[in-house]
Amino acid sequence: MSAVRGSGRPDGAVSPARAAAWRALLRVRAGGGRFDDSLAAFPELEGLSDRDRALANELVIGTVKRRGSLDAVLGAFTKAPLADTDAEVLEALRLAAFQLLFLDRVPAYAVVDDGVALVAGKGKRTQGFVNAVLRKVAGDGRESFATLSDGEGARAWAVRHSCPAWLVKLLRRELGDDIAERFLAAADAAPERCLRVNTLKADVPAARAVLAAAGLATTGIAGMPAALVYDGPALERSAPFAEGLVTPQSQGSQVAGVVAAAGAGPGAGILDLCAAPGTKTAQLAAAAPEARITAVDADELRLEVMRRNLDRLGARSVDIVHADALDLPAAFDAAFDAVLLDAPCSGLGTLGSRADLRWRRREADIARLAQLQRRLIRHAARCVRPGGVLTYAVCTLPQAETIGVVEALLAEGGWAVDDLGAAWPGMAHPAAGGYLLVLPPDHGASAFFVARLRRAAAAAR
């Protein structure tokens, strides 16, 4: 089989997008790849045309997300375990299988040809193996996927949504099948691209006009006046971003910031813990411009990123403190009207935007992180003045990291729950309506848990 039959490229050449995607996948496999909410480009994608860059980015993200589904189908057409397959060969198989199973824009023969060409350095026997497997995937792969993913067992769900079985079981148990399946389906899709208009520098109509001039189409979100869903070129490369008029921020993250800001009155003292890289800090500065904001983080490198972000967004009145949230200055005791703790967490609410997270996270991480979160919320609580509020937010779903953390503090006495579900009924937590659970696909790309607690006026110590 010719490596490029019908492709119009020189013999042995590979599509630039697929070649770049394959190299990026190999770097991800070696631990050098980076995924974040902006899906910032991999170095391997530099130099591609805009069209090829977009395709390569889609291929990398999709292949990583769909690894579980791809391996299930590929395993049905190979005799030896996939785990024994050479890394370069396996990533070439996965990359081609993703296009064959989940995309329709490129003819199957071109995908197969490129898969074979990618492993040319491995010899004719390996090329023959790749050719044979990919031909089977091209012919019968979708039927195989339908069969393997059919049913209500954890294994079928894991194949259908390309997700570890332990996570499938946890989500179904805690959220119910309907919510869990909607969340997992949204996590497999391209994430919504959401930004926040920085009202320190522009109002929403002005920002939308400048975004349109930069080629970015925007749509408003009901109930969230500063939030816009956008489409078009990379926001981080646009003039509105560079000028600080807008910044990427998911709906869930913005809800957490709105809740925290709403708990602080005019001129309030606000403490933002675990604040870097400053996304919510800047939001607080814009929502409460007269507030006195202190932002704390233990990571000096992340604090430097936060300083740059706050400077770009014009939030220069924030007092930045390099400190561990578990070892705060005594002067912070009962010193703040409002405290935001956006705690380190398993991040399972961000599966849609962090493609590799589902494969890096382990079930044991949840209990370990929940212990840290319980310690953090106690330290955050002591910083709240009597009558003040504490907002706890995490971009994850397990009850051990969400409801369990908050209710451990409530059990110690002196705190009451602000009923956020009454103010945001469409986001009320299904298991505890006083809290919020912002869930995809109805409310953006990332899931967030948000709770706001009010310290009793007589709780000072």
For each residue, the residues with C-beta under 8 A, 3 or more apart:
1: 5 112 113 116 131
2: 5 11 113
3: 11 12 13 113 114 116 117 120
4: 7 8 9 10 11 12 13 110 113 117
5: 1 2 109 113
6: 107 109 110
7: 4 13 15 110 113
8: 4
9: 4 13 14 15
10: 4 13
11: 2 3 4
12: 3 4 117 120
13: 3 4 7 9 10 117
14: 9 18 19 22 114 117 118
15: 7 9 18 19 52 110 114
16: 19 20 48 49 52 56
17: 20 21 48 52 53 55 56 59
18: 14 15 21 22 56 59 95 111 114 118
19: 14 15 16 22 23 114 118
20: 16 17 23 24 42 44 45 48 52 56
21: 17 18 24 25 44 45 55 56 59 60 63 95
22: 14 18 19 25 26 91 92 95 118
23: 19 20 26 27 44
24: 20 21 27 28 33 42 44 45 56 60
25: 21 22 28 29 33 60 63 64 91 94 95
26: 22 23 29 30 87 88 91
27: 23 24 30 32 33 42 44
28: 24 25 31 32 33 60 64 356
29: 25 26 33 87 91
30: 26 27
31: 28
32: 27 28
33: 24 25 27 28 29 42 60 356
34: 40 42
35: 39 61 64 353 354 355 356 357
36: 39 40 353 354
37: 191 248 250 350 353 354 446
38: 234 235 236 248
39: 35 36 57 61 191 353
40: 34 36 236
41: 45 46 53 57 234
42: 20 24 27 33 34 45 57 60
43: 46
44: 20 21 23 24 27 56
45: 20 21 24 41 42 48 53 56 57 60
46: 41 43
47:
48: 16 17 20 45 52 53 56
49: 16 52 53
50: 53 54 233
51: 54 55
52: 15 16 17 20 48 49 55 56
53: 17 41 45 48 49 50 56 57
54: 50 51 57 58
55: 17 21 51 52 58 59
56: 16 17 18 20 21 24 44 45 48 52 53 59 60
57: 39 41 42 45 53 54 60 61
58: 54 55 61 62 103 190
59: 17 18 21 55 56 62 63 95 98 99
60: 21 24 25 28 33 42 45 56 57 63 64 355
61: 35 39 57 58 64 65 190 355
62: 58 59 65 66 98 102 103
63: 21 25 59 60 66 67 70 91 94 95 98
64: 25 28 35 60 61 67 355 356 359
65: 61 62 162 187 188 355 358
66: 62 63 69 70 98 101 102 162 188
67: 63 64 70 71 94 162 359
68: 71 72 158 159 162 163 164
69: 66 72 73 101 145 149 159 160 161 162
70: 63 66 67 73 74 93 94 97 98 101 162
71: 67 68 74 75 82 94
72: 68 69 75 76 145 148 149 159
73: 69 70 76 77 97 101 137 141 144 145 148
74: 70 71 77 78 82 93 94 97 133 137
75: 71 72 78 81 82
76: 72 73 144 148
77: 73 74 133 136 137 140 141 144
78: 74 75 82 85 133
79:
80: 84 85
81: 75 84 85
82: 71 74 75 78 85 90
83:
84: 80 81
85: 78 80 81 82 89 90 93
86: 89 90 122 126
87: 26 29 90 91
88: 26 91 92 118 119 122
89: 85 86 92 93 119 122 126 129 130
90: 82 85 86 87 93 94
91: 22 25 26 29 63 87 88 94 95
92: 22 88 89 95 96 115 118 119 130
93: 70 74 85 89 90 96 97 115 130 133 134
94: 25 63 67 70 71 74 90 91 97 98
95: 18 21 22 25 59 63 91 92 98 99 115 118
96: 92 93 99 100 111 112 114 115 134 137
97: 70 73 74 93 94 100 101 134 137 141
98: 59 62 63 66 70 94 95 101 102 103
99: 59 95 96 102 103 106 111
100: 96 97 103 108 111 112 134 137 138 141
101: 66 69 70 73 97 98 137 141 142 145
102: 62 66 98 99
103: 58 62 98 99 100 106
104:
105:
106: 99 103 110 111
107: 6 110 111
108: 100 111 112 138
109: 5 6 112 113 138
110: 4 6 7 15 106 107 113 114
111: 18 96 99 100 106 107 108 114 115 134 138
112: 1 96 100 108 109 115 116 131 134 135 138
113: 1 2 3 4 5 7 109 110 116 117
114: 3 14 15 18 19 96 110 111 117 118
115: 92 93 95 96 111 112 118 119 130 131 134
116: 1 3 112 113 119 120 127 130 131 134
117: 3 4 12 13 14 113 114 120
118: 14 18 19 22 88 92 95 114 115
119: 88 89 92 115 116 122 126 127 130
120: 3 12 116 117 127
121:
122: 86 88 89 119 126 127
123: 126 127
124: 127 128
125: 128 129
126: 86 89 119 122 123 129 130
127: 116 119 120 122 123 124 130 131
128: 124 125 131 132
129: 89 125 126 132 133
130: 89 92 93 115 116 119 126 127 133 134
131: 1 112 115 116 127 128 134 135
132: 128 129 135 136
133: 74 77 78 93 129 130 136 137
134: 93 96 97 100 111 112 115 116 130 131 137 138
135: 112 131 132 138 139
136: 77 132 133 139 140 141
137: 73 74 77 96 97 100 101 133 134 140 141
138: 100 108 109 111 112 134 135 141
139: 135 136
140: 77 136 137 143 144
141: 73 77 97 100 101 136 137 138 144 145
142: 101 145 146
143: 140 146 147
144: 73 76 77 140 141 147 148
145: 69 72 73 101 141 142 148 149 159
146: 142 143 149 150
147: 143 144 150
148: 72 73 76 144 145 156 159
149: 69 72 145 146 156 157 159 160
150: 146 147 156
151: 155 156
152: 156 157 177
153: 156 157
154: 157 158 165 168 169 172
155: 151 158 159 165
156: 148 149 150 151 152 153 159 160
157: 149 152 153 154 160 161 163 165 168 172 181 184
158: 68 154 155 161 162 163 164 165 168
159: 68 69 72 145 148 149 155 156 162
160: 69 149 156 157
161: 69 157 158 168 181 184 185 187 188
162: 65 66 67 68 69 70 158 159 188 358
163: 68 157 158 167 168 184 187 351 358
164: 68 158 167 168 358 359
165: 154 155 157 158 168 169
166: 169 170 363
167: 163 164 170 171 348 358 361 363
168: 154 157 158 161 163 164 165 171 172 180 184
169: 154 165 166 172 173
170: 166 167 173 174 363 366 398
171: 167 168 174 175 180 183 184 397
172: 154 157 168 169 175 176 177 180
173: 169 170
174: 170 171 397 398 399 431
175: 171 172 179 180 183 397 430
176: 172 179 180 430
177: 152 172 180 181
178: 181 182
179: 175 176 182 183 430 439
180: 168 171 172 175 176 177 183 184
181: 157 161 177 178 184 185
182: 178 179 185 186 439 440 441
183: 171 175 179 180 186 187 397 439 440 447
184: 157 161 163 168 171 180 181 187 188 351
185: 161 181 182 188 189 441
186: 182 183 189 352 440 441 445
187: 65 161 163 183 184 351 352 358 440
188: 65 66 161 162 184 185 352
189: 185 186 352 441
190: 58 61
191: 37 39 352 353 445 446
192: 229 250 251 352 440 441 444 445
193: 229 230 231 235 248
194: 221 227 228 229 230 248 249 250 251 254 444 445
195: 218 227 228 230 235 246 247 248 249
196: 226 227 228 246 247 248 249 254 283
197: 202 203 204 207 208 226 227 228 245 246
198: 201 202 207 244 245 246 247 282 286 313 314
199: 202 203 204 226 286 287
200: 244 285 286 289 313 314 315
201: 198 243 244 245 313 314
202: 197 198 199 206 207 210 245 246
203: 197 199 206 207
204: 197 199 207 208 220 225 226 228
205: 208 209
206: 202 203 209 210 245
207: 197 198 202 203 204 210 211 228 240 245 246
208: 197 204 205 211 212 218 228
209: 205 206 212 213
210: 202 206 207 213 214 239 240 245
211: 207 208 214 216 217 218 228 230 238 240 246
212: 208 209 215 216 217 218
213: 209 210
214: 210 211 232 233 238 239 240
215: 212 232 233 238
216: 211 212 230 231 232 233 235 238 240
217: 211 212 230 231 232
218: 195 208 211 212 228 229 230 231
219: 228 229 230
220: 204 225 227 228
221: 194 224 227 228 229 251
222:
223: 424
224: 221 227 251 254 255 258
225: 204 220
226: 196 197 199 204 254 286
227: 194 195 196 197 220 221 224 249 251 254
228: 194 195 196 197 204 207 208 211 218 219 220 221 246
229: 192 193 194 218 219 221
230: 193 194 195 211 216 217 218 219 235
231: 193 216 217 218
232: 214 215 216 217
233: 50 214 215 216 237 238
234: 38 41 237 238
235: 38 193 195 216 230 238 240 241 246 248
236: 38 40 241 248
237: 233 234 241
238: 211 214 215 216 233 234 235 241 242
239: 210 214 242 243
240: 207 210 211 214 216 235 243 245 246
241: 235 236 237 238 244 245 246 247
242: 238 239 312
243: 201 239 240
244: 198 200 201 241 247 312 313 314
245: 197 198 201 202 206 207 210 240 241
246: 195 196 197 198 202 207 211 228 235 240 241
247: 195 196 198 241 244 279 282 309 312 313
248: 37 38 193 194 195 196 235 236
249: 194 195 196 227 253 254 257 279 283
250: 37 192 194 253 254 353 444 445 446 448
251: 192 194 221 224 227 254 255 438 443 444 445 446
252: 255 256 349 395 438 443 444 446 447 448
253: 249 250 256 257 279 280 395 446 448
254: 194 196 224 226 227 249 250 251 257 258 283
255: 224 251 252 258 259 424 427 436 438 443 448 450
256: 252 253 259 260 280 340 342 391 393 448 450
257: 249 253 254 260 261 280 283 284 287 340
258: 224 254 255 261 262 283 287
259: 255 256 262 263 391 393 420 436 450 452
260: 256 257 263 264 270 272 280 284 338 340 391 393 452
261: 257 258 264 270 283 284 287 288 338
262: 258 259
263: 259 260 338 388 389 391 418 452 454
264: 260 261 268 270 288 291 337 338 389
265: 268 337
266: 288 290 291
267: 290 291 292
268: 264 265 288 291 292 336 337 338
269: 291 292 294 335 336 337 338
270: 260 261 264 284 288 291 292 293 294 336 337 338 339 340
271: 293 294 296 332 335 336 338 339 340 380 383
272: 260 275 280 281 284 293 294 295 296 339 340 342
273: 296 325 339 340 341 342 376 379 380 383
274: 296 297 325 341 342 343 344 376
275: 272 278 280 281 295 296 297 306 342
276: 295 297 299 302 303 305 306
277: 302 305 306 309
278: 275 281 282 295 305 306 307 309 310 315 318
279: 247 249 253 282 283 309
280: 253 256 257 260 272 275 283 284 340 342
281: 272 275 278 284 285 293 295 306 310 315 318
282: 198 247 278 279 285 286 309 310 313 315
283: 196 249 254 257 258 261 279 280 286 287
284: 257 260 261 270 272 280 281 287 288 291 293 340
285: 200 281 282 288 289 291 293 310 313 315 317 318
286: 198 199 200 226 282 283 289 313 315
287: 199 257 258 261 283 284
288: 261 264 266 268 270 284 285 291 293
289: 200 285 286
290: 266 267
291: 264 266 267 268 269 270 284 285 288
292: 267 268 269 270 317 319
293: 270 271 272 281 284 285 288 317 318 319
294: 269 270 271 272 318 319 320 321 336
295: 272 275 276 278 281 306 318 319 320 321
296: 271 272 273 274 275 321 322 323 325 328
297: 274 275 276 302 303 306 322 323
298: 322 323 324 325
299: 276 302 303
300: 303 304 322
301: 304 305
302: 276 277 297 299 305 306
303: 276 297 299 300 306 307 320 322
304: 300 301 307 308
305: 276 277 278 301 302 308 309
306: 275 276 277 278 281 295 297 302 303 309 310 320
307: 278 303 304 310 311 320
308: 304 305 311 312
309: 247 277 278 279 282 305 306 312 313
310: 278 281 282 285 306 307 313 315 316 318 320
311: 307 308 314 316
312: 242 244 247 308 309
313: 198 200 201 244 247 282 285 286 309 310
314: 198 200 201 244 311
315: 200 278 281 282 285 286 310 318
316: 310 311
317: 285 292 293
318: 278 281 285 293 294 295 310 315
319: 292 293 294 295
320: 294 295 303 306 307 310
321: 294 295 296
322: 296 297 298 300 303
323: 296 297 298 327 328 329
324: 298 327 328
325: 273 274 296 298 328 341 376 379 380
326: 375 376 379
327: 323 324
328: 296 323 324 325 332 379 383
329: 323 332
330: 333
331: 335
332: 271 328 329 335 336 382 383
333: 330 382 383
334: 382 383 384 385 386 460 461
335: 269 271 331 332 383 385
336: 268 269 270 271 294 332 339 383 384 385 388
337: 264 265 268 269 270 384 385 388 389
338: 260 261 263 264 268 269 270 271 384 388 389 390 391
339: 270 271 272 273 336 380 381 383 384 388 389 390 391
340: 256 257 260 270 271 272 273 280 284 391 393
341: 273 274 325 376 377 380 390 391 392 393
342: 256 272 273 274 275 280 393 394
343: 274 372 373 376 377 392 393 394 405
344: 274 369 372 373 376
345: 348 369 373 394 395 396 401
346: 361 365 366 369 396 398 401
347: 350 354 357 361 395 396
348: 167 345 351 357 361 396 397 398 447
349: 252 394 395 396 397 446 447 448 449
350: 37 347 353 354 357 395 445 446 447
351: 163 184 187 348 354 357 358
352: 186 187 188 189 191 192 440 445 446
353: 35 36 37 39 191 250 350 445 446
354: 35 36 37 347 350 351 357
355: 35 60 61 64 65
356: 28 33 35 64 359 360
357: 35 347 348 350 351 354 360 361
358: 65 162 163 164 167 187 351 361
359: 64 67 164 356
360: 356 357
361: 167 346 347 348 357 358 365
362: 365
363: 166 167 170 366
364: 367 368
365: 346 361 362 368 369
366: 170 346 363 369 370 398 400 401
367: 364 370 371 400
368: 364 365 371 372
369: 344 345 346 365 366 372 373 401
370: 366 367 373 374 398 400 401 404 405
371: 367 368 374 375
372: 343 344 368 369 375 376
373: 343 344 345 369 370 376 377 394 401 405
374: 370 371 377 378 405 408 409
375: 326 371 372 378 379
376: 273 274 325 326 341 343 344 372 373 379 380
377: 341 343 373 374 380 381 390 392 405 406 408 409
378: 374 375 381 382 409 412
379: 273 325 326 328 375 376 382 383
380: 271 273 325 339 341 376 377 383 384 390 392
381: 339 377 378 384 390 409 415 453 455
382: 332 333 334 378 379
383: 271 273 328 332 333 334 335 336 339 379 380
384: 334 336 337 338 339 380 381 388 389 390 455
385: 334 335 336 337 388 455 460
386: 334 455 456 457 458 459 460
387: 454 455 456 457
388: 263 336 337 338 339 384 385 454 455
389: 263 264 337 338 339 384 418 452 453 454 455
390: 338 339 341 377 380 381 384 415 452 453 454 455
391: 256 259 260 263 338 339 340 341 450 451 452 453
392: 341 343 377 380 405 406 449 450 451 452 453
393: 256 259 260 340 341 342 343 448 449 450 451
394: 342 343 345 349 373 401 402 405 448 449
395: 252 253 345 347 349 350 446 447 448 449
396: 345 346 347 348 349 401 402 447 449
397: 171 174 175 183 348 349 401 402 437 447 449
398: 170 174 346 348 366 370 401 402
399: 174 402 403 404 431
400: 366 367 370 404 405
401: 345 346 366 369 370 373 394 396 397 398 404 405 449
402: 394 396 397 398 399 405 406 429 435 437 449 451
403: 399 406 407 429 431 432 435 449
404: 370 399 400 401 407 408
405: 343 370 373 374 377 392 394 400 401 402 408 409
406: 377 392 402 403 409 410 417 435 451 453
407: 403 404 410 411
408: 374 377 404 405 411 412
409: 374 377 378 381 405 406 412 415 453
410: 406 407 413 415 417 453
411: 407 408
412: 378 408 409 415
413: 410
414: 455 456 459
415: 381 390 409 410 412 453 454 455 456 459
416: 453 454 456
417: 406 410 434 435 451 452 453 454
418: 263 389 434 452 453 454
419: 422 423 433 434
420: 259 423 424 427 428 434 435 436 450 451 452
421: 424 425 427 428 429 433 434 435 436
422: 419 425
423: 419 420
424: 223 255 420 421 427 428 436
425: 421 422 428
426: 442 443
427: 255 420 421 424 436 437 438 439 443
428: 420 421 424 425 433 434 435 436 437
429: 402 403 421 432 433 434 435 436 437 449
430: 175 176 179 437
431: 174 399 403
432: 403 429 435
433: 419 421 428 429
434: 417 418 419 420 421 428 429 451
435: 402 403 406 417 420 421 428 429 432 449 450 451
436: 255 259 420 421 424 427 428 429 448 449 450 451
437: 397 402 427 428 429 430 447 448 449
438: 251 252 255 427 443 444 446 447 448 449 450
439: 179 182 183 427 442 443 447
440: 182 183 186 187 192 352 443 444 445 446 447
441: 182 185 186 189 192
442: 426 439
443: 251 252 255 426 427 438 439 440
444: 192 194 250 251 252 438 440
445: 186 191 192 194 250 251 350 352 353 440
446: 37 191 250 251 252 253 349 350 352 353 395 438 440
447: 183 252 348 349 350 395 396 397 437 438 439 440
448: 250 252 253 255 256 349 393 394 395 436 437 438
449: 349 392 393 394 395 396 397 401 402 403 429 435 436 437 438
450: 255 256 259 391 392 393 420 435 436 438
451: 391 392 393 402 406 417 420 434 435 436
452: 259 260 263 389 390 391 392 417 418 420
453: 381 389 390 391 392 406 409 410 415 416 417 418
454: 263 387 388 389 390 415 416 417 418
455: 381 384 385 386 387 388 389 390 414 415 459
456: 386 387 414 415 416 459
457: 386 387
458: 386
459: 386 414 415 455 456
460: 334 385 386
461: 334
